[in-house]
Amino acid sequence: MKVSRREWLGALTVGTAFAGLGGAAEAKRKEGKVEKLFNGKNLDGWYVSLRDPDKKQRAKNEDPEGIFKVEHGMIHVLGKEFGYAATDKEYGDFHLTVEYKWGQQKFAPRNKPDSKRDSGILYRFPDGEEDRVWPKSIECQVQEGDTGDLWLVNGTTIVAGGEKQDRFFKKTKDAEKPNDQWNRVEVIADGGRCVHVVNGIVVNEGTEASVRRGRILLQSEGAEVFYRKVELRPLA
């Protein structure tokens, strides 16, 4: 079969940057050195943005109930108020690794016995966009039974499943561990290509993303959750 130069280059670069995933995923470009976004001690390099019970956006870093705090080397997200911790810096193309585990507490509107625990990793929240619930970005869903779903937030788009998506695209595989265990989520944002990997298994992928650079956010969305490792490798 005759292969074009473009197709050959794509095939050549596909396996170079997702080293360490045991063949579960593929990447296009060489990865740089690890940048630890969370230092295990405090939220240096992050700011908190929350919505109060009256659904008004609080001032930056106004967190009277300690929705986001660092305990025992982990980011403890209480979940009682909707909002997020966001990186001060913007990032373009990267390979992000995050580890999370659910807590026990749930809050309205997710406090019913059958309500799923919910959080999320939002990325490419562009500079200049206002803090809000929820800001313009792409989301790797972190939710019981749904981790890895693609959400297109506040006007973003991506091509997935052969069609342009402007709201949601469900993961293609289940790879989550039980609630009392740590899950490892990886997000690869490479130009217009976005890949979600859960516990070493590629569960979702899109291309032609409409946003290419921005902050990274960890959500508080009605459920207690713990985050520990938050690391990023830039794609050279």
DODODO-443765 format. One record per residue (C-alpha): x, y negated, z negated; chain; residue number from 1. Coordinates in pm, 1 decimal. Example, Ala and Ser with C-alpha at 12.3 -4.5 7.8 and 13.67 -1.06 7.14 Angstrom:
[rec [1230.0,450.0,-780.0],'A',1]
[rec [1367.0,106.0,-714.0],'A',2]
END
This chain:
[rec [0.0,0.0,0.0],'A',1]
[rec [141.4,-338.5,94.6],'A',2]
[rec [176.2,-574.7,-203.7],'A',3]
[rec [200.1,-952.7,-173.6],'A',4]
[rec [478.6,-1145.9,-346.1],'A',5]
[rec [223.7,-1294.3,-585.1],'A',6]
[rec [87.8,-953.0,-680.9],'A',7]
[rec [439.7,-813.7,-720.3],'A',8]
[rec [546.4,-1099.8,-947.1],'A',9]
[rec [232.6,-1053.3,-1156.0],'A',10]
[rec [304.3,-683.8,-1199.0],'A',11]
[rec [668.5,-751.3,-1276.9],'A',12]
[rec [596.1,-1003.6,-1551.7],'A',13]
[rec [296.5,-828.2,-1703.1],'A',14]
[rec [498.9,-600.7,-1927.9],'A',15]
[rec [761.0,-839.3,-2059.1],'A',16]
[rec [609.1,-1033.0,-2346.4],'A',17]
[rec [387.6,-803.3,-2545.7],'A',18]
[rec [674.7,-594.4,-2673.9],'A',19]
[rec [595.9,-439.3,-3008.4],'A',20]
[rec [233.5,-356.4,-2928.3],'A',21]
[rec [315.5,1.0,-2841.3],'A',22]
[rec [193.8,-30.7,-2484.5],'A',23]
[rec [-149.6,-142.2,-2600.0],'A',24]
[rec [-119.4,-482.3,-2435.4],'A',25]
[rec [72.4,-658.7,-2164.2],'A',26]
[rec [208.1,-1009.0,-2129.1],'A',27]
[rec [355.7,-1229.2,-1866.4],'A',28]
[rec [642.1,-1429.3,-2012.0],'A',29]
[rec [928.3,-1392.3,-2253.6],'A',30]
[rec [850.8,-1470.1,-2616.1],'A',31]
[rec [1050.0,-1716.8,-2824.9],'A',32]
[rec [1144.6,-1700.9,-3191.6],'A',33]
[rec [883.2,-1642.8,-3458.1],'A',34]
[rec [735.8,-1953.8,-3618.6],'A',35]
[rec [568.4,-1882.5,-3952.1],'A',36]
[rec [260.6,-2105.0,-3956.2],'A',37]
[rec [182.5,-2003.1,-4315.5],'A',38]
[rec [471.8,-2011.5,-4561.4],'A',39]
[rec [302.6,-1798.2,-4828.0],'A',40]
[rec [321.3,-2077.5,-5087.1],'A',41]
[rec [95.9,-2363.5,-4981.8],'A',42]
[rec [-88.0,-2512.6,-4685.1],'A',43]
[rec [197.9,-2729.8,-4562.8],'A',44]
[rec [150.6,-2777.4,-4188.9],'A',45]
[rec [-228.2,-2745.5,-4216.2],'A',46]
[rec [-520.0,-2973.4,-4296.0],'A',47]
[rec [-870.1,-2882.1,-4411.3],'A',48]
[rec [-1192.3,-3001.9,-4249.3],'A',49]
[rec [-1524.8,-2902.8,-4407.3],'A',50]
[rec [-1895.5,-2974.1,-4375.3],'A',51]
[rec [-2077.0,-3053.7,-4699.9],'A',52]
[rec [-2409.5,-2893.8,-4806.0],'A',53]
[rec [-2597.9,-3176.5,-4629.3],'A',54]
[rec [-2416.6,-3081.9,-4305.9],'A',55]
[rec [-2211.9,-3401.0,-4305.5],'A',56]
[rec [-1846.3,-3376.2,-4214.6],'A',57]
[rec [-1623.1,-3435.0,-4512.9],'A',58]
[rec [-1313.3,-3652.4,-4499.0],'A',59]
[rec [-992.2,-3481.9,-4395.6],'A',60]
[rec [-857.5,-3257.8,-4674.5],'A',61]
[rec [-1161.3,-3324.0,-4894.8],'A',62]
[rec [-1210.4,-2982.4,-5052.3],'A',63]
[rec [-1356.4,-3028.9,-5402.4],'A',64]
[rec [-1451.0,-2663.2,-5451.0],'A',65]
[rec [-1126.1,-2516.9,-5327.0],'A',66]
[rec [-1270.2,-2347.5,-5019.8],'A',67]
[rec [-914.6,-2308.6,-4892.7],'A',68]
[rec [-642.3,-2227.9,-5143.1],'A',69]
[rec [-326.9,-2021.4,-5158.6],'A',70]
[rec [-316.2,-1732.1,-5404.6],'A',71]
[rec [-67.3,-1446.6,-5435.9],'A',72]
[rec [91.9,-1525.6,-5100.8],'A',73]
[rec [-244.0,-1532.8,-4918.3],'A',74]
[rec [-480.0,-1796.7,-4785.2],'A',75]
[rec [-798.2,-1740.1,-4983.8],'A',76]
[rec [-1099.1,-1867.0,-4788.6],'A',77]
[rec [-1403.3,-1878.6,-5015.6],'A',78]
[rec [-1646.7,-1930.9,-4728.6],'A',79]
[rec [-1900.3,-2132.7,-4927.6],'A',80]
[rec [-1882.0,-2433.5,-4694.5],'A',81]
[rec [-1847.8,-2423.3,-4316.9],'A',82]
[rec [-1524.1,-2557.9,-4180.0],'A',83]
[rec [-1163.0,-2467.2,-4120.7],'A',84]
[rec [-797.4,-2508.4,-4194.0],'A',85]
[rec [-622.5,-2643.6,-3884.0],'A',86]
[rec [-256.8,-2665.8,-3790.6],'A',87]
[rec [-116.0,-3015.8,-3778.1],'A',88]
[rec [67.5,-2924.0,-3458.8],'A',89]
[rec [-71.1,-2836.0,-3119.2],'A',90]
[rec [39.3,-2526.4,-2932.4],'A',91]
[rec [28.0,-2440.1,-2565.9],'A',92]
[rec [118.9,-2085.8,-2463.9],'A',93]
[rec [181.7,-1844.5,-2747.1],'A',94]
[rec [150.2,-1500.6,-2901.6],'A',95]
[rec [-22.8,-1541.2,-3237.5],'A',96]
[rec [-37.3,-1270.5,-3505.0],'A',97]
[rec [-277.3,-1294.1,-3799.8],'A',98]
[rec [-366.1,-1041.4,-4068.5],'A',99]
[rec [-693.9,-1061.6,-4259.6],'A',100]
[rec [-901.4,-869.3,-4512.7],'A',101]
[rec [-1257.2,-931.3,-4630.8],'A',102]
[rec [-1344.5,-1038.4,-4983.4],'A',103]
[rec [-1667.8,-958.6,-5164.4],'A',104]
[rec [-1852.8,-1290.4,-5177.1],'A',105]
[rec [-2106.8,-1406.5,-4921.0],'A',106]
[rec [-2295.0,-1735.1,-4907.5],'A',107]
[rec [-2599.1,-1876.9,-4729.6],'A',108]
[rec [-2691.8,-1827.7,-4454.8],'A',109]
[rec [-2490.8,-1503.6,-4457.3],'A',110]
[rec [-2576.2,-1384.8,-4806.4],'A',111]
[rec [-2842.9,-1129.1,-4720.0],'A',112]
[rec [-2751.1,-763.7,-4777.5],'A',113]
[rec [-2742.7,-689.6,-4404.1],'A',114]
[rec [-2563.2,-1011.7,-4304.3],'A',115]
[rec [-2225.0,-961.9,-4144.0],'A',116]
[rec [-1920.8,-1122.9,-4300.3],'A',117]
[rec [-1798.4,-1389.2,-4062.3],'A',118]
[rec [-1487.2,-1596.3,-3997.7],'A',119]
[rec [-1280.2,-1665.0,-3687.9],'A',120]
[rec [-956.9,-1777.7,-3528.1],'A',121]
[rec [-1010.1,-2080.9,-3306.7],'A',122]
[rec [-733.6,-2196.1,-3077.8],'A',123]
[rec [-657.0,-2467.8,-2826.2],'A',124]
[rec [-851.5,-2734.4,-3015.7],'A',125]
[rec [-726.4,-3033.5,-2813.4],'A',126]
[rec [-571.2,-3345.8,-2960.2],'A',127]
[rec [-815.5,-3635.0,-2952.0],'A',128]
[rec [-1123.0,-3421.1,-3015.5],'A',129]
[rec [-1305.6,-3495.2,-3339.3],'A',130]
[rec [-1320.3,-3257.7,-3632.9],'A',131]
[rec [-1663.4,-3101.8,-3648.5],'A',132]
[rec [-1844.8,-2771.5,-3692.3],'A',133]
[rec [-1748.0,-2642.0,-3446.8],'A',134]
[rec [-1483.7,-2825.9,-3240.6],'A',135]
[rec [-1395.0,-2773.8,-2877.9],'A',136]
[rec [-1184.5,-2458.5,-2861.2],'A',137]
[rec [-1174.8,-2089.5,-2776.7],'A',138]
[rec [-1253.7,-1846.8,-3056.1],'A',139]
[rec [-1132.3,-1500.4,-3130.7],'A',140]
[rec [-1421.3,-1381.4,-3341.3],'A',141]
[rec [-1344.4,-1234.8,-3683.4],'A',142]
[rec [-1667.7,-1074.0,-3795.6],'A',143]
[rec [-1767.9,-735.4,-3929.2],'A',144]
[rec [-1803.2,-507.2,-3627.6],'A',145]
[rec [-1734.2,-786.2,-3377.8],'A',146]
[rec [-1370.5,-884.0,-3423.6],'A',147]
[rec [-1221.6,-972.6,-3086.9],'A',148]
[rec [-1532.5,-1119.5,-2925.9],'A',149]
[rec [-1465.8,-1429.7,-2715.3],'A',150]
[rec [-1661.3,-1742.4,-2802.8],'A',151]
[rec [-1642.4,-2053.7,-2586.0],'A',152]
[rec [-1698.0,-2342.3,-2821.1],'A',153]
[rec [-1832.8,-2689.2,-2749.6],'A',154]
[rec [-1790.3,-2693.6,-2373.0],'A',155]
[rec [-1496.9,-2461.5,-2304.1],'A',156]
[rec [-1513.3,-2195.2,-2033.0],'A',157]
[rec [-1327.4,-1882.8,-1925.0],'A',158]
[rec [-1362.4,-1615.0,-1659.1],'A',159]
[rec [-1432.7,-1273.1,-1812.6],'A',160]
[rec [-1609.0,-969.4,-1674.1],'A',161]
[rec [-1577.7,-1116.1,-1326.4],'A',162]
[rec [-1788.7,-1422.1,-1411.0],'A',163]
[rec [-1742.3,-1767.4,-1555.3],'A',164]
[rec [-1843.7,-1763.7,-1921.4],'A',165]
[rec [-1946.3,-2074.9,-2113.0],'A',166]
[rec [-2068.1,-1928.4,-2441.1],'A',167]
[rec [-1979.1,-1570.3,-2528.7],'A',168]
[rec [-1818.7,-1253.4,-2399.6],'A',169]
[rec [-1832.4,-936.9,-2607.0],'A',170]
[rec [-1526.3,-724.9,-2678.1],'A',171]
[rec [-1491.8,-404.7,-2477.7],'A',172]
[rec [-1357.6,-181.0,-2757.0],'A',173]
[rec [-1393.2,-133.1,-3132.4],'A',174]
[rec [-1067.9,-131.7,-3327.7],'A',175]
[rec [-1144.7,-265.0,-3676.5],'A',176]
[rec [-1046.5,-93.4,-3998.6],'A',177]
[rec [-1274.8,-55.3,-4303.1],'A',178]
[rec [-1346.2,-374.2,-4499.2],'A',179]
[rec [-1104.7,-298.0,-4781.6],'A',180]
[rec [-810.5,-269.1,-4542.8],'A',181]
[rec [-597.8,-527.9,-4367.0],'A',182]
[rec [-665.8,-589.1,-3999.1],'A',183]
[rec [-411.2,-726.6,-3756.7],'A',184]
[rec [-535.7,-963.7,-3486.8],'A',185]
[rec [-321.1,-1093.6,-3203.9],'A',186]
[rec [-411.0,-1370.6,-2962.8],'A',187]
[rec [-207.4,-1420.8,-2649.2],'A',188]
[rec [-272.2,-1750.3,-2475.9],'A',189]
[rec [-68.9,-1764.6,-2155.7],'A',190]
[rec [-175.2,-2042.5,-1922.1],'A',191]
[rec [-535.4,-1967.4,-1832.8],'A',192]
[rec [-512.5,-1609.6,-1958.3],'A',193]
[rec [-633.4,-1525.1,-2308.9],'A',194]
[rec [-607.7,-1177.6,-2460.5],'A',195]
[rec [-742.4,-1053.4,-2794.8],'A',196]
[rec [-573.7,-754.8,-2957.4],'A',197]
[rec [-708.6,-585.0,-3272.7],'A',198]
[rec [-487.3,-338.8,-3458.4],'A',199]
[rec [-275.5,-283.5,-3148.2],'A',200]
[rec [-566.3,-232.6,-2906.4],'A',201]
[rec [-662.0,-483.0,-2636.5],'A',202]
[rec [-1030.9,-552.2,-2692.9],'A',203]
[rec [-1093.7,-859.4,-2477.5],'A',204]
[rec [-939.7,-1064.8,-2201.5],'A',205]
[rec [-1024.3,-1368.7,-1992.3],'A',206]
[rec [-860.8,-1587.7,-1729.9],'A',207]
[rec [-890.2,-1945.9,-1605.2],'A',208]
[rec [-945.5,-2088.7,-1952.8],'A',209]
[rec [-1054.3,-2451.4,-1936.6],'A',210]
[rec [-835.5,-2559.9,-2231.2],'A',211]
[rec [-462.1,-2497.7,-2232.8],'A',212]
[rec [-328.3,-2663.1,-2545.8],'A',213]
[rec [-439.3,-2749.7,-2897.8],'A',214]
[rec [-446.4,-2671.0,-3268.0],'A',215]
[rec [-508.1,-2331.1,-3426.8],'A',216]
[rec [-790.6,-2298.8,-3681.0],'A',217]
[rec [-891.4,-2045.0,-3945.4],'A',218]
[rec [-1264.3,-2058.9,-4018.2],'A',219]
[rec [-1470.2,-2068.0,-4334.4],'A',220]
[rec [-1814.1,-1945.5,-4232.7],'A',221]
[rec [-2016.7,-1804.4,-4519.1],'A',222]
[rec [-1793.8,-1515.7,-4623.7],'A',223]
[rec [-1489.9,-1469.9,-4843.6],'A',224]
[rec [-1183.6,-1366.0,-4647.3],'A',225]
[rec [-808.1,-1348.3,-4708.0],'A',226]
[rec [-540.3,-1427.2,-4453.1],'A',227]
[rec [-175.2,-1340.8,-4506.0],'A',228]
[rec [64.3,-1323.4,-4208.9],'A',229]
[rec [6.6,-1613.0,-3965.7],'A',230]
[rec [291.4,-1614.3,-3715.5],'A',231]
[rec [339.2,-1752.6,-3367.3],'A',232]
[rec [584.7,-1682.5,-3090.2],'A',233]
[rec [587.3,-1942.9,-2811.7],'A',234]
[rec [588.3,-1809.7,-2457.7],'A',235]
[rec [888.8,-1950.3,-2277.3],'A',236]
END
